[in-house]
């Protein structure tokens, strides 16, 4: 493209008002929130302003020594942030009771 445009004057393009910039999750394509991991955040441009927010991640504190729940005995340096991922299957014919059972289990975890 540089060779094809080398003799043409440089033009400044103005972003149309109908174009939106937003930070979305690579995981879901929805707007990020405080639980979206930094490594999954990307900025992009859109012709339609995104309105739905990410709901796939729940932040949890984990005892990195045992990969379990934090207790009064957990050293502060062993407390790490982890994520529980809520995935809604898109496969036709999945067992809806199975999905709700998993969702209830996730909600019950600290």
N, C-alpha and C positions, 0 to 999 in steps of 0.2 A: 504494500500500500504506500510505503514511503516513496518508492521509485515512481509509482503511478501519479503521485501528487506533488512531486518535487518542484515542478514549475508553476504550480497553482498557488494563489494567495492563501494565507492562513485565515481560517474563519473561526470566530468565537461562537460556540453554540450555547444558547440559553435554554436551561431546563424548563420545559413547559410546566405550567402550574398544575396540570392534571397528573403529573408524575409524583409519586410519593416515595420517600426513603424510610425504611424501617429496619429494625433489628429483629430477626426471626431465628427460630430454632431449626437447625439442620435436621433434627429428629422428626419434628412434626410439621414444619413449615408455618407454624403459628408464631405470634408475637411472643418474645421471651418474657419471663417474669423472674422474681428473685430466686427461684429454685432451678432455673435452667443453668446447667454447667457452662462455664465460660468457653470451654473448647467446642461447644455446639452452637455458639452464637455467631451469626453472620449478618452483615448489613447488605441490603439489596434494594432494588428499585421496583416499583409496582405501578401499574396503570390503575389499579383499584386499591384503595387504602385498606390494609389489613385491619381487622377488628377483633378477631378471635385470639385469645391468649393461650399460651402453653399450659397444659394441665397434666403433662406426662410424668413429671418428676416431683417426688417428695423428698426433701432434705432430711437426713437423719444423722445423728451422731453415733459413731461406732467405736467400740473398744478394739483398737487395732491389734492388741495382743491375742485376742481370741475371736475376733470378727463377730462379736456379739454385742449385747446391750451394755451400756455403761452402768457401772455400779459405784458405790461409795469408795471402793478399793481401786478403781481405775485411775492410774496416774494421768495427770493432765496432759503430759506429752504423748500419751497413747490414744487420746481422743482425736478421732479423725472424722471428717465430713464424708458421708456417703449418700447415695441416692437410691430410692426405690422407684422403679420405672413402672408406670401404669400404661400398659399397651392394650388398646382396643383392637381385637382381631378384625380383619376385613375379609376373612375367608367365608364364603357362602356356606351356610349350613352348620356353623359352629354351635356347640351346646351352650345356650344362654345361661343355664343354671351353673355351669362350670365357671363361666366368666364372673358371675355375681359372687360365687363362693370365693374365688381368688380375690376379688375386689374387697369383700368383707374381711378376709384374712389380712390383706395389706393395711386396711384401715385400723385393724386391731393392734398392729405392731407399733411399738414405740420407736 
